[in-house]
């Protein structure tokens, strides 16, 4: 199955009022491959639309399209 794209579902921008958190975690290549696929809702119970773009994972509520989270990823060499 091809990876999820922003154009696959309704997606509104992240609100201006937000909080930033810094989390350091390392993922394996296979984990990153899985993450980059994202999630396209298939039924009403699927509450999230998730896609990967510009080194960030975007989480949107499937019914409203509201952006709730954006997780930014840094390459190991860039995180020093």
Helices and strands as residue ranges (DSSP letters): G 6-8, H 29-37, E 48-53, E 56-61, E 67-72, G 76-79
